[in-house]
Amino acid sequence: MRKQRSRLLLQVLQSENNGFEHARLGLVVSKKAAKRANARNYMKRVIREWFRLHRHELPPHDFVVRVRQRFDRSNAADARTELAQLMRVKK
């Protein structure tokens, strides 16, 4: 069973237990969200860094994060806040 949550900038799909003892991350940043590769790479770096810092707090599920709308340095904090809200586990 999959759970899906969305906000303005991000969408998170979450699976049930993945059979490992740790959370895993998948990323989707389309050209529709940002035409330039450096912008897409920046968004992926921000998401990966948040995941690396909070991985130990997450359950052993697979998370796929899709960027719905472009963000850059000026609003990366908003994206991190959204990601924290979307990754909360509801039981």
PDB file of N, CA, C and O in Angstrom:
ATOM      1  N   MET A   1       0.843  -1.182   0.000  1.00  0.00           N
ATOM      2  CA  MET A   1       0.000   0.000   0.000  1.00  0.00           C
ATOM      3  C   MET A   1       0.887   1.243   0.000  1.00  0.00           C
ATOM      4  O   MET A   1       1.868   1.309   0.740  1.00  0.00           O
ATOM      5  N   ARG A   2       0.548   2.203  -0.810  1.00  0.00           N
ATOM      6  CA  ARG A   2       1.306   3.436  -0.906  1.00  0.00           C
ATOM      7  C   ARG A   2       0.548   4.580  -0.276  1.00  0.00           C
ATOM      8  O   ARG A   2      -0.679   4.662  -0.333  1.00  0.00           O
ATOM      9  N   LYS A   3       1.323   5.460   0.328  1.00  0.00           N
ATOM     10  CA  LYS A   3       0.741   6.680   0.872  1.00  0.00           C
ATOM     11  C   LYS A   3       1.349   7.833   0.099  1.00  0.00           C
ATOM     12  O   LYS A   3       2.542   7.837  -0.205  1.00  0.00           O
ATOM     13  N   GLN A   4       0.519   8.803  -0.210  1.00  0.00           N
ATOM     14  CA  GLN A   4       0.983   9.947  -0.989  1.00  0.00           C
ATOM     15  C   GLN A   4       0.554  11.229  -0.299  1.00  0.00           C
ATOM     16  O   GLN A   4      -0.593  11.375   0.121  1.00  0.00           O
ATOM     17  N   ARG A   5       1.493  12.151  -0.190  1.00  0.00           N
ATOM     18  CA  ARG A   5       1.198  13.462   0.394  1.00  0.00           C
ATOM     19  C   ARG A   5       1.830  14.530  -0.471  1.00  0.00           C
ATOM     20  O   ARG A   5       2.900  14.317  -1.040  1.00  0.00           O
ATOM     21  N   SER A   6       1.177  15.683  -0.578  1.00  0.00           N
ATOM     22  CA  SER A   6       1.674  16.769  -1.418  1.00  0.00           C
ATOM     23  C   SER A   6       1.560  18.102  -0.719  1.00  0.00           C
ATOM     24  O   SER A   6       0.690  18.318   0.124  1.00  0.00           O
ATOM     25  N   ARG A   7       2.446  18.977  -1.086  1.00  0.00           N
ATOM     26  CA  ARG A   7       2.409  20.384  -0.700  1.00  0.00           C
ATOM     27  C   ARG A   7       2.693  21.193  -1.964  1.00  0.00           C
ATOM     28  O   ARG A   7       2.680  20.652  -3.070  1.00  0.00           O
ATOM     29  N   LEU A   8       2.942  22.460  -1.798  1.00  0.00           N
ATOM     30  CA  LEU A   8       3.167  23.346  -2.949  1.00  0.00           C
ATOM     31  C   LEU A   8       4.405  22.947  -3.750  1.00  0.00           C
ATOM     32  O   LEU A   8       4.349  22.868  -4.978  1.00  0.00           O
ATOM     33  N   LEU A   9       5.512  22.699  -3.071  1.00  0.00           N
ATOM     34  CA  LEU A   9       6.776  22.442  -3.764  1.00  0.00           C
ATOM     35  C   LEU A   9       7.075  20.968  -3.991  1.00  0.00           C
ATOM     36  O   LEU A   9       7.704  20.609  -4.987  1.00  0.00           O
ATOM     37  N   LEU A  10       6.629  20.107  -3.071  1.00  0.00           N
ATOM     38  CA  LEU A  10       7.039  18.703  -3.106  1.00  0.00           C
ATOM     39  C   LEU A  10       5.871  17.738  -2.979  1.00  0.00           C
ATOM     40  O   LEU A  10       4.805  18.081  -2.469  1.00  0.00           O
ATOM     41  N   GLN A  11       6.105  16.523  -3.457  1.00  0.00           N
ATOM     42  CA  GLN A  11       5.166  15.417  -3.289  1.00  0.00           C
ATOM     43  C   GLN A  11       5.984  14.225  -2.797  1.00  0.00           C
ATOM     44  O   GLN A  11       7.079  13.975  -3.301  1.00  0.00           O
ATOM     45  N   VAL A  12       5.459  13.489  -1.815  1.00  0.00           N
ATOM     46  CA  VAL A  12       6.175  12.331  -1.275  1.00  0.00           C
ATOM     47  C   VAL A  12       5.283  11.106  -1.373  1.00  0.00           C
ATOM     48  O   VAL A  12       4.141  11.112  -0.914  1.00  0.00           O
ATOM     49  N   LEU A  13       5.823  10.056  -1.978  1.00  0.00           N
ATOM     50  CA  LEU A  13       5.177   8.751  -2.017  1.00  0.00           C
ATOM     51  C   LEU A  13       5.917   7.869  -1.029  1.00  0.00           C
ATOM     52  O   LEU A  13       7.147   7.853  -1.000  1.00  0.00           O
ATOM     53  N   GLN A  14       5.172   7.142  -0.225  1.00  0.00           N
ATOM     54  CA  GLN A  14       5.788   6.311   0.815  1.00  0.00           C
ATOM     55  C   GLN A  14       5.244   4.900   0.704  1.00  0.00           C
ATOM     56  O   GLN A  14       4.035   4.698   0.600  1.00  0.00           O
ATOM     57  N   SER A  15       6.153   3.916   0.727  1.00  0.00           N
ATOM     58  CA  SER A  15       5.726   2.518   0.680  1.00  0.00           C
ATOM     59  C   SER A  15       5.658   1.959   2.096  1.00  0.00           C
ATOM     60  O   SER A  15       5.994   2.636   3.067  1.00  0.00           O
ATOM     61  N   GLU A  16       5.220   0.722   2.188  1.00  0.00           N
ATOM     62  CA  GLU A  16       5.261   0.029   3.472  1.00  0.00           C
ATOM     63  C   GLU A  16       6.701  -0.391   3.732  1.00  0.00           C
ATOM     64  O   GLU A  16       7.605   0.051   3.022  1.00  0.00           O
ATOM     65  N   ASN A  17       6.933  -1.230   4.728  1.00  0.00           N
ATOM     66  CA  ASN A  17       8.285  -1.678   5.046  1.00  0.00           C
ATOM     67  C   ASN A  17       8.988  -2.191   3.794  1.00  0.00           C
ATOM     68  O   ASN A  17       8.402  -2.913   2.987  1.00  0.00           O
ATOM     69  N   ASN A  18      10.261  -1.805   3.647  1.00  0.00           N
ATOM     70  CA  ASN A  18      10.999  -2.158   2.440  1.00  0.00           C
ATOM     71  C   ASN A  18      11.839  -3.427   2.587  1.00  0.00           C
ATOM     72  O   ASN A  18      12.516  -3.822   1.638  1.00  0.00           O
ATOM     73  N   GLY A  19      11.811  -4.071   3.753  1.00  0.00           N
ATOM     74  CA  GLY A  19      12.589  -5.287   3.946  1.00  0.00           C
ATOM     75  C   GLY A  19      14.013  -5.030   4.402  1.00  0.00           C
ATOM     76  O   GLY A  19      14.760  -5.975   4.657  1.00  0.00           O
ATOM     77  N   PHE A  20      14.396  -3.778   4.506  1.00  0.00           N
ATOM     78  CA  PHE A  20      15.714  -3.409   5.021  1.00  0.00           C
ATOM     79  C   PHE A  20      15.508  -2.796   6.394  1.00  0.00           C
ATOM     80  O   PHE A  20      14.374  -2.608   6.835  1.00  0.00           O
ATOM     81  N   GLU A  21      16.593  -2.488   7.058  1.00  0.00           N
ATOM     82  CA  GLU A  21      16.480  -1.884   8.385  1.00  0.00           C
ATOM     83  C   GLU A  21      16.645  -0.372   8.337  1.00  0.00           C
ATOM     84  O   GLU A  21      16.830   0.266   9.373  1.00  0.00           O
ATOM     85  N   HIS A  22      16.579   0.204   7.145  1.00  0.00           N
ATOM     86  CA  HIS A  22      16.759   1.650   7.011  1.00  0.00           C
ATOM     87  C   HIS A  22      15.857   2.195   5.912  1.00  0.00           C
ATOM     88  O   HIS A  22      15.376   1.457   5.052  1.00  0.00           O
ATOM     89  N   ALA A  23      15.643   3.491   5.964  1.00  0.00           N
ATOM     90  CA  ALA A  23      14.830   4.163   4.945  1.00  0.00           C
ATOM     91  C   ALA A  23      15.652   4.330   3.669  1.00  0.00           C
ATOM     92  O   ALA A  23      16.877   4.441   3.715  1.00  0.00           O
ATOM     93  N   ARG A  24      14.957   4.347   2.529  1.00  0.00           N
ATOM     94  CA  ARG A  24      15.611   4.585   1.250  1.00  0.00           C
ATOM     95  C   ARG A  24      14.910   5.745   0.550  1.00  0.00           C
ATOM     96  O   ARG A  24      13.727   6.001   0.770  1.00  0.00           O
ATOM     97  N   LEU A  25      15.665   6.438  -0.297  1.00  0.00           N
ATOM     98  CA  LEU A  25      15.165   7.645  -0.946  1.00  0.00           C
ATOM     99  C   LEU A  25      15.255   7.521  -2.453  1.00  0.00           C
ATOM    100  O   LEU A  25      16.254   7.048  -2.995  1.00  0.00           O
ATOM    101  N   GLY A  26      14.190   7.954  -3.127  1.00  0.00           N
ATOM    102  CA  GLY A  26      14.184   8.099  -4.574  1.00  0.00           C
ATOM    103  C   GLY A  26      13.808   9.529  -4.898  1.00  0.00           C
ATOM    104  O   GLY A  26      13.012  10.137  -4.183  1.00  0.00           O
ATOM    105  N   LEU A  27      14.368  10.075  -5.966  1.00  0.00           N
ATOM    106  CA  LEU A  27      14.118  11.471  -6.324  1.00  0.00           C
ATOM    107  C   LEU A  27      13.637  11.587  -7.759  1.00  0.00           C
ATOM    108  O   LEU A  27      14.101  10.865  -8.642  1.00  0.00           O
ATOM    109  N   VAL A  28      12.698  12.508  -7.987  1.00  0.00           N
ATOM    110  CA  VAL A  28      12.238  12.836  -9.326  1.00  0.00           C
ATOM    111  C   VAL A  28      12.223  14.356  -9.434  1.00  0.00           C
ATOM    112  O   VAL A  28      11.458  15.041  -8.755  1.00  0.00           O
ATOM    113  N   VAL A  29      13.090  14.862 -10.305  1.00  0.00           N
ATOM    114  CA  VAL A  29      13.111  16.298 -10.577  1.00  0.00           C
ATOM    115  C   VAL A  29      13.071  16.441 -12.094  1.00  0.00           C
ATOM    116  O   VAL A  29      14.079  16.230 -12.767  1.00  0.00           O
ATOM    117  N   SER A  30      11.933  16.792 -12.620  1.00  0.00           N
ATOM    118  CA  SER A  30      11.745  16.811 -14.067  1.00  0.00           C
ATOM    119  C   SER A  30      12.215  18.117 -14.688  1.00  0.00           C
ATOM    120  O   SER A  30      12.425  19.115 -13.999  1.00  0.00           O
ATOM    121  N   LYS A  31      12.374  18.087 -15.996  1.00  0.00           N
ATOM    122  CA  LYS A  31      12.719  19.310 -16.720  1.00  0.00           C
ATOM    123  C   LYS A  31      11.575  20.314 -16.680  1.00  0.00           C
ATOM    124  O   LYS A  31      11.779  21.513 -16.866  1.00  0.00           O
ATOM    125  N   LYS A  32      10.390  19.817 -16.439  1.00  0.00           N
ATOM    126  CA  LYS A  32       9.243  20.720 -16.312  1.00  0.00           C
ATOM    127  C   LYS A  32       9.393  21.581 -15.056  1.00  0.00           C
ATOM    128  O   LYS A  32       8.994  22.746 -15.047  1.00  0.00           O
ATOM    129  N   ALA A  33       9.966  21.006 -13.998  1.00  0.00           N
ATOM    130  CA  ALA A  33      10.178  21.751 -12.757  1.00  0.00           C
ATOM    131  C   ALA A  33      11.304  22.766 -12.912  1.00  0.00           C
ATOM    132  O   ALA A  33      11.211  23.881 -12.399  1.00  0.00           O
ATOM    133  N   ALA A  34      12.367  22.385 -13.618  1.00  0.00           N
ATOM    134  CA  ALA A  34      13.498  23.296 -13.833  1.00  0.00           C
ATOM    135  C   ALA A  34      14.213  22.884 -15.116  1.00  0.00           C
ATOM    136  O   ALA A  34      14.647  21.740 -15.246  1.00  0.00           O
ATOM    137  N   LYS A  35      14.334  23.790 -16.042  1.00  0.00           N
ATOM    138  CA  LYS A  35      14.947  23.480 -17.338  1.00  0.00           C
ATOM    139  C   LYS A  35      16.443  23.213 -17.228  1.00  0.00           C
ATOM    140  O   LYS A  35      16.966  22.316 -17.890  1.00  0.00           O
ATOM    141  N   ARG A  36      17.134  23.989 -16.394  1.00  0.00           N
ATOM    142  CA  ARG A  36      18.586  23.891 -16.309  1.00  0.00           C
ATOM    143  C   ARG A  36      19.015  22.772 -15.367  1.00  0.00           C
ATOM    144  O   ARG A  36      18.458  22.612 -14.281  1.00  0.00           O
ATOM    145  N   ALA A  37      20.012  22.002 -15.795  1.00  0.00           N
ATOM    146  CA  ALA A  37      20.495  20.867 -15.003  1.00  0.00           C
ATOM    147  C   ALA A  37      21.051  21.325 -13.658  1.00  0.00           C
ATOM    148  O   ALA A  37      20.883  20.633 -12.654  1.00  0.00           O
ATOM    149  N   ASN A  38      21.711  22.483 -13.628  1.00  0.00           N
ATOM    150  CA  ASN A  38      22.276  22.918 -12.349  1.00  0.00           C
ATOM    151  C   ASN A  38      21.179  23.228 -11.332  1.00  0.00           C
ATOM    152  O   ASN A  38      21.385  23.026 -10.135  1.00  0.00           O
ATOM    153  N   ALA A  39      20.038  23.705 -11.771  1.00  0.00           N
ATOM    154  CA  ALA A  39      18.908  23.957 -10.860  1.00  0.00           C
ATOM    155  C   ALA A  39      18.332  22.635 -10.355  1.00  0.00           C
ATOM    156  O   ALA A  39      18.017  22.504  -9.173  1.00  0.00           O
ATOM    157  N   ARG A  40      18.195  21.658 -11.251  1.00  0.00           N
ATOM    158  CA  ARG A  40      17.688  20.343 -10.845  1.00  0.00           C
ATOM    159  C   ARG A  40      18.647  19.683  -9.871  1.00  0.00           C
ATOM    160  O   ARG A  40      18.212  19.084  -8.888  1.00  0.00           O
ATOM    161  N   ASN A  41      19.938  19.782 -10.129  1.00  0.00           N
ATOM    162  CA  ASN A  41      20.937  19.183  -9.237  1.00  0.00           C
ATOM    163  C   ASN A  41      20.925  19.848  -7.871  1.00  0.00           C
ATOM    164  O   ASN A  41      21.084  19.172  -6.854  1.00  0.00           O
ATOM    165  N   TYR A  42      20.739  21.164  -7.831  1.00  0.00           N
ATOM    166  CA  TYR A  42      20.675  21.863  -6.547  1.00  0.00           C
ATOM    167  C   TYR A  42      19.496  21.342  -5.709  1.00  0.00           C
ATOM    168  O   TYR A  42      19.641  21.093  -4.513  1.00  0.00           O
ATOM    169  N   MET A  43      18.336  21.180  -6.345  1.00  0.00           N
ATOM    170  CA  MET A  43      17.160  20.689  -5.627  1.00  0.00           C
ATOM    171  C   MET A  43      17.403  19.280  -5.094  1.00  0.00           C
ATOM    172  O   MET A  43      17.016  18.964  -3.968  1.00  0.00           O
ATOM    173  N   LYS A  44      18.039  18.438  -5.898  1.00  0.00           N
ATOM    174  CA  LYS A  44      18.352  17.075  -5.442  1.00  0.00           C
ATOM    175  C   LYS A  44      19.328  17.096  -4.270  1.00  0.00           C
ATOM    176  O   LYS A  44      19.180  16.319  -3.327  1.00  0.00           O
ATOM    177  N   ARG A  45      20.321  17.976  -4.321  1.00  0.00           N
ATOM    178  CA  ARG A  45      21.284  18.081  -3.219  1.00  0.00           C
ATOM    179  C   ARG A  45      20.603  18.478  -1.923  1.00  0.00           C
ATOM    180  O   ARG A  45      20.899  17.918  -0.867  1.00  0.00           O
ATOM    181  N   VAL A  46      19.689  19.443  -1.995  1.00  0.00           N
ATOM    182  CA  VAL A  46      18.975  19.905  -0.796  1.00  0.00           C
ATOM    183  C   VAL A  46      18.171  18.756  -0.188  1.00  0.00           C
ATOM    184  O   VAL A  46      18.194  18.556   1.026  1.00  0.00           O
ATOM    185  N   ILE A  47      17.470  18.013  -1.019  1.00  0.00           N
ATOM    186  CA  ILE A  47      16.633  16.906  -0.534  1.00  0.00           C
ATOM    187  C   ILE A  47      17.498  15.782   0.027  1.00  0.00           C
ATOM    188  O   ILE A  47      17.202  15.247   1.095  1.00  0.00           O
ATOM    189  N   ARG A  48      18.564  15.423  -0.684  1.00  0.00           N
ATOM    190  CA  ARG A  48      19.458  14.368  -0.194  1.00  0.00           C
ATOM    191  C   ARG A  48      20.088  14.738   1.145  1.00  0.00           C
ATOM    192  O   ARG A  48      20.196  13.898   2.038  1.00  0.00           O
ATOM    193  N   GLU A  49      20.502  15.989   1.282  1.00  0.00           N
ATOM    194  CA  GLU A  49      21.120  16.430   2.523  1.00  0.00           C
ATOM    195  C   GLU A  49      20.131  16.348   3.681  1.00  0.00           C
ATOM    196  O   GLU A  49      20.494  15.900   4.769  1.00  0.00           O
ATOM    197  N   TRP A  50      18.892  16.771   3.464  1.00  0.00           N
ATOM    198  CA  TRP A  50      17.869  16.671   4.517  1.00  0.00           C
ATOM    199  C   TRP A  50      17.675  15.204   4.899  1.00  0.00           C
ATOM    200  O   TRP A  50      17.609  14.870   6.081  1.00  0.00           O
ATOM    201  N   PHE A  51      17.586  14.333   3.895  1.00  0.00           N
ATOM    202  CA  PHE A  51      17.373  12.912   4.138  1.00  0.00           C
ATOM    203  C   PHE A  51      18.545  12.314   4.920  1.00  0.00           C
ATOM    204  O   PHE A  51      18.338  11.527   5.843  1.00  0.00           O
ATOM    205  N   ARG A  52      19.774  12.688   4.553  1.00  0.00           N
ATOM    206  CA  ARG A  52      20.957  12.168   5.239  1.00  0.00           C
ATOM    207  C   ARG A  52      20.945  12.553   6.718  1.00  0.00           C
ATOM    208  O   ARG A  52      21.305  11.748   7.577  1.00  0.00           O
ATOM    209  N   LEU A  53      20.529  13.786   7.009  1.00  0.00           N
ATOM    210  CA  LEU A  53      20.526  14.265   8.391  1.00  0.00           C
ATOM    211  C   LEU A  53      19.397  13.660   9.233  1.00  0.00           C
ATOM    212  O   LEU A  53      19.521  13.571  10.454  1.00  0.00           O
ATOM    213  N   HIS A  54      18.303  13.244   8.594  1.00  0.00           N
ATOM    214  CA  HIS A  54      17.128  12.761   9.329  1.00  0.00           C
ATOM    215  C   HIS A  54      16.826  11.282   9.101  1.00  0.00           C
ATOM    216  O   HIS A  54      15.794  10.785   9.552  1.00  0.00           O
ATOM    217  N   ARG A  55      17.709  10.583   8.411  1.00  0.00           N
ATOM    218  CA  ARG A  55      17.476   9.182   8.056  1.00  0.00           C
ATOM    219  C   ARG A  55      17.217   8.306   9.278  1.00  0.00           C
ATOM    220  O   ARG A  55      16.374   7.410   9.235  1.00  0.00           O
ATOM    221  N   HIS A  56      17.935   8.562  10.359  1.00  0.00           N
ATOM    222  CA  HIS A  56      17.803   7.734  11.563  1.00  0.00           C
ATOM    223  C   HIS A  56      16.438   7.899  12.238  1.00  0.00           C
ATOM    224  O   HIS A  56      16.037   7.037  13.019  1.00  0.00           O
ATOM    225  N   GLU A  57      15.721   8.985  11.952  1.00  0.00           N
ATOM    226  CA  GLU A  57      14.397   9.224  12.548  1.00  0.00           C
ATOM    227  C   GLU A  57      13.271   8.580  11.737  1.00  0.00           C
ATOM    228  O   GLU A  57      12.144   8.466  12.219  1.00  0.00           O
ATOM    229  N   LEU A  58      13.572   8.164  10.518  1.00  0.00           N
ATOM    230  CA  LEU A  58      12.542   7.646   9.614  1.00  0.00           C
ATOM    231  C   LEU A  58      12.389   6.136   9.748  1.00  0.00           C
ATOM    232  O   LEU A  58      13.349   5.440  10.081  1.00  0.00           O
ATOM    233  N   PRO A  59      11.194   5.633   9.493  1.00  0.00           N
ATOM    234  CA  PRO A  59      10.977   4.182   9.544  1.00  0.00           C
ATOM    235  C   PRO A  59      11.603   3.513   8.314  1.00  0.00           C
ATOM    236  O   PRO A  59      11.958   4.204   7.359  1.00  0.00           O
ATOM    237  N   PRO A  60      11.742   2.192   8.320  1.00  0.00           N
ATOM    238  CA  PRO A  60      12.348   1.503   7.173  1.00  0.00           C
ATOM    239  C   PRO A  60      11.377   1.395   5.995  1.00  0.00           C
ATOM    240  O   PRO A  60      10.916   0.306   5.653  1.00  0.00           O
ATOM    241  N   HIS A  61      11.081   2.519   5.395  1.00  0.00           N
ATOM    242  CA  HIS A  61      10.196   2.583   4.233  1.00  0.00           C
ATOM    243  C   HIS A  61      10.965   3.145   3.045  1.00  0.00           C
ATOM    244  O   HIS A  61      12.047   3.713   3.200  1.00  0.00           O
ATOM    245  N   ASP A  62      10.393   2.979   1.864  1.00  0.00           N
ATOM    246  CA  ASP A  62      10.930   3.628   0.665  1.00  0.00           C
ATOM    247  C   ASP A  62      10.176   4.937   0.480  1.00  0.00           C
ATOM    248  O   ASP A  62       8.946   4.961   0.524  1.00  0.00           O
ATOM    249  N   PHE A  63      10.905   6.017   0.274  1.00  0.00           N
ATOM    250  CA  PHE A  63      10.321   7.332   0.043  1.00  0.00           C
ATOM    251  C   PHE A  63      10.736   7.818  -1.340  1.00  0.00           C
ATOM    252  O   PHE A  63      11.920   7.804  -1.676  1.00  0.00           O
ATOM    253  N   VAL A  64       9.770   8.245  -2.137  1.00  0.00           N
ATOM    254  CA  VAL A  64      10.054   8.856  -3.425  1.00  0.00           C
ATOM    255  C   VAL A  64       9.589  10.299  -3.339  1.00  0.00           C
ATOM    256  O   VAL A  64       8.413  10.570  -3.097  1.00  0.00           O
ATOM    257  N   VAL A  65      10.521  11.220  -3.538  1.00  0.00           N
ATOM    258  CA  VAL A  65      10.221  12.647  -3.454  1.00  0.00           C
ATOM    259  C   VAL A  65      10.211  13.213  -4.864  1.00  0.00           C
ATOM    260  O   VAL A  65      11.180  13.065  -5.609  1.00  0.00           O
ATOM    261  N   ARG A  66       9.109  13.863  -5.228  1.00  0.00           N
ATOM    262  CA  ARG A  66       8.980  14.500  -6.537  1.00  0.00           C
ATOM    263  C   ARG A  66       8.876  15.996  -6.333  1.00  0.00           C
ATOM    264  O   ARG A  66       8.076  16.471  -5.526  1.00  0.00           O
ATOM    265  N   VAL A  67       9.683  16.730  -7.064  1.00  0.00           N
ATOM    266  CA  VAL A  67       9.628  18.190  -6.996  1.00  0.00           C
ATOM    267  C   VAL A  67       8.507  18.657  -7.920  1.00  0.00           C
ATOM    268  O   VAL A  67       8.522  18.381  -9.119  1.00  0.00           O
ATOM    269  N   ARG A  68       7.544  19.361  -7.354  1.00  0.00           N
ATOM    270  CA  ARG A  68       6.404  19.846  -8.131  1.00  0.00           C
ATOM    271  C   ARG A  68       6.660  21.232  -8.705  1.00  0.00           C
ATOM    272  O   ARG A  68       6.169  21.575  -9.780  1.00  0.00           O
ATOM    273  N   GLN A  69       7.443  22.029  -7.965  1.00  0.00           N
ATOM    274  CA  GLN A  69       7.695  23.400  -8.370  1.00  0.00           C
ATOM    275  C   GLN A  69       9.130  23.758  -8.004  1.00  0.00           C
ATOM    276  O   GLN A  69       9.638  23.349  -6.960  1.00  0.00           O
ATOM    277  N   ARG A  70       9.766  24.517  -8.863  1.00  0.00           N
ATOM    278  CA  ARG A  70      11.172  24.862  -8.663  1.00  0.00           C
ATOM    279  C   ARG A  70      11.388  25.656  -7.382  1.00  0.00           C
ATOM    280  O   ARG A  70      10.585  26.516  -7.022  1.00  0.00           O
ATOM    281  N   PHE A  71      12.497  25.346  -6.697  1.00  0.00           N
ATOM    282  CA  PHE A  71      12.938  26.167  -5.574  1.00  0.00           C
ATOM    283  C   PHE A  71      14.440  26.388  -5.721  1.00  0.00           C
ATOM    284  O   PHE A  71      15.144  25.584  -6.332  1.00  0.00           O
ATOM    285  N   ASP A  72      14.913  27.486  -5.153  1.00  0.00           N
ATOM    286  CA  ASP A  72      16.342  27.806  -5.208  1.00  0.00           C
ATOM    287  C   ASP A  72      16.796  28.242  -3.823  1.00  0.00           C
ATOM    288  O   ASP A  72      16.098  28.009  -2.836  1.00  0.00           O
ATOM    289  N   ARG A  73      17.952  28.868  -3.746  1.00  0.00           N
ATOM    290  CA  ARG A  73      18.503  29.254  -2.449  1.00  0.00           C
ATOM    291  C   ARG A  73      17.565  30.164  -1.658  1.00  0.00           C
ATOM    292  O   ARG A  73      17.538  30.109  -0.428  1.00  0.00           O
ATOM    293  N   SER A  74      16.817  30.978  -2.339  1.00  0.00           N
ATOM    294  CA  SER A  74      15.947  31.937  -1.648  1.00  0.00           C
ATOM    295  C   SER A  74      14.800  31.260  -0.903  1.00  0.00           C
ATOM    296  O   SER A  74      14.359  31.769   0.128  1.00  0.00           O
ATOM    297  N   ASN A  75      14.311  30.134  -1.395  1.00  0.00           N
ATOM    298  CA  ASN A  75      13.211  29.453  -0.703  1.00  0.00           C
ATOM    299  C   ASN A  75      13.502  27.975  -0.418  1.00  0.00           C
ATOM    300  O   ASN A  75      12.575  27.175  -0.288  1.00  0.00           O
ATOM    301  N   ALA A  76      14.782  27.611  -0.321  1.00  0.00           N
ATOM    302  CA  ALA A  76      15.158  26.231   0.013  1.00  0.00           C
ATOM    303  C   ALA A  76      14.711  25.873   1.426  1.00  0.00           C
ATOM    304  O   ALA A  76      14.397  24.715   1.703  1.00  0.00           O
ATOM    305  N   ALA A  77      14.682  26.854   2.316  1.00  0.00           N
ATOM    306  CA  ALA A  77      14.220  26.586   3.690  1.00  0.00           C
ATOM    307  C   ALA A  77      12.755  26.157   3.683  1.00  0.00           C
ATOM    308  O   ALA A  77      12.357  25.293   4.464  1.00  0.00           O
ATOM    309  N   ASP A  78      11.953  26.756   2.802  1.00  0.00           N
ATOM    310  CA  ASP A  78      10.540  26.350   2.673  1.00  0.00           C
ATOM    311  C   ASP A  78      10.452  24.903   2.198  1.00  0.00           C
ATOM    312  O   ASP A  78       9.618  24.136   2.679  1.00  0.00           O
ATOM    313  N   ALA A  79      11.307  24.537   1.260  1.00  0.00           N
ATOM    314  CA  ALA A  79      11.310  23.157   0.751  1.00  0.00           C
ATOM    315  C   ALA A  79      11.701  22.177   1.854  1.00  0.00           C
ATOM    316  O   ALA A  79      11.113  21.101   1.968  1.00  0.00           O
ATOM    317  N   ARG A  80      12.685  22.543   2.659  1.00  0.00           N
ATOM    318  CA  ARG A  80      13.087  21.660   3.772  1.00  0.00           C
ATOM    319  C   ARG A  80      11.951  21.501   4.778  1.00  0.00           C
ATOM    320  O   ARG A  80      11.715  20.405   5.287  1.00  0.00           O
ATOM    321  N   THR A  81      11.255  22.586   5.060  1.00  0.00           N
ATOM    322  CA  THR A  81      10.119  22.529   5.986  1.00  0.00           C
ATOM    323  C   THR A  81       9.022  21.627   5.433  1.00  0.00           C
ATOM    324  O   THR A  81       8.468  20.800   6.157  1.00  0.00           O
ATOM    325  N   GLU A  82       8.706  21.789   4.143  1.00  0.00           N
ATOM    326  CA  GLU A  82       7.689  20.933   3.514  1.00  0.00           C
ATOM    327  C   GLU A  82       8.113  19.472   3.571  1.00  0.00           C
ATOM    328  O   GLU A  82       7.299  18.595   3.861  1.00  0.00           O
ATOM    329  N   LEU A  83       9.375  19.215   3.295  1.00  0.00           N
ATOM    330  CA  LEU A  83       9.864  17.842   3.301  1.00  0.00           C
ATOM    331  C   LEU A  83       9.714  17.229   4.687  1.00  0.00           C
ATOM    332  O   LEU A  83       9.309  16.073   4.813  1.00  0.00           O
ATOM    333  N   ALA A  84      10.034  17.984   5.717  1.00  0.00           N
ATOM    334  CA  ALA A  84       9.886  17.494   7.087  1.00  0.00           C
ATOM    335  C   ALA A  84       8.416  17.178   7.394  1.00  0.00           C
ATOM    336  O   ALA A  84       8.121  16.180   8.051  1.00  0.00           O
ATOM    337  N   GLN A  85       7.510  18.016   6.927  1.00  0.00           N
ATOM    338  CA  GLN A  85       6.076  17.779   7.148  1.00  0.00           C
ATOM    339  C   GLN A  85       5.603  16.547   6.395  1.00  0.00           C
ATOM    340  O   GLN A  85       4.834  15.747   6.928  1.00  0.00           O
ATOM    341  N   LEU A  86       6.057  16.390   5.163  1.00  0.00           N
ATOM    342  CA  LEU A  86       5.596  15.291   4.316  1.00  0.00           C
ATOM    343  C   LEU A  86       6.177  13.944   4.728  1.00  0.00           C
ATOM    344  O   LEU A  86       5.545  12.910   4.516  1.00  0.00           O
ATOM    345  N   MET A  87       7.361  13.943   5.306  1.00  0.00           N
ATOM    346  CA  MET A  87       8.006  12.693   5.690  1.00  0.00           C
ATOM    347  C   MET A  87       7.540  12.183   7.046  1.00  0.00           C
ATOM    348  O   MET A  87       7.876  11.065   7.435  1.00  0.00           O
ATOM    349  N   ARG A  88       6.769  12.992   7.772  1.00  0.00           N
ATOM    350  CA  ARG A  88       6.236  12.510   9.057  1.00  0.00           C
ATOM    351  C   ARG A  88       5.443  11.244   8.827  1.00  0.00           C
ATOM    352  O   ARG A  88       4.663  11.146   7.880  1.00  0.00           O
ATOM    353  N   VAL A  89       5.644  10.302   9.680  1.00  0.00           N
ATOM    354  CA  VAL A  89       4.963   9.007   9.531  1.00  0.00           C
ATOM    355  C   VAL A  89       3.659   9.025  10.290  1.00  0.00           C
ATOM    356  O   VAL A  89       3.626   9.314  11.487  1.00  0.00           O
ATOM    357  N   LYS A  90       2.588   8.715   9.593  1.00  0.00           N
ATOM    358  CA  LYS A  90       1.276   8.625  10.254  1.00  0.00           C
ATOM    359  C   LYS A  90       0.929   7.166  10.395  1.00  0.00           C
ATOM    360  O   LYS A  90       0.975   6.417   9.419  1.00  0.00           O
ATOM    361  N   LYS A  91       0.582   6.750  11.597  1.00  0.00           N
ATOM    362  CA  LYS A  91       0.286   5.329  11.842  1.00  0.00           C
ATOM    363  C   LYS A  91      -1.191   5.085  11.895  1.00  0.00           C
ATOM    364  O   LYS A  91      -1.622   3.949  12.092  1.00  0.00           O
TER     365      LYS A  91
END
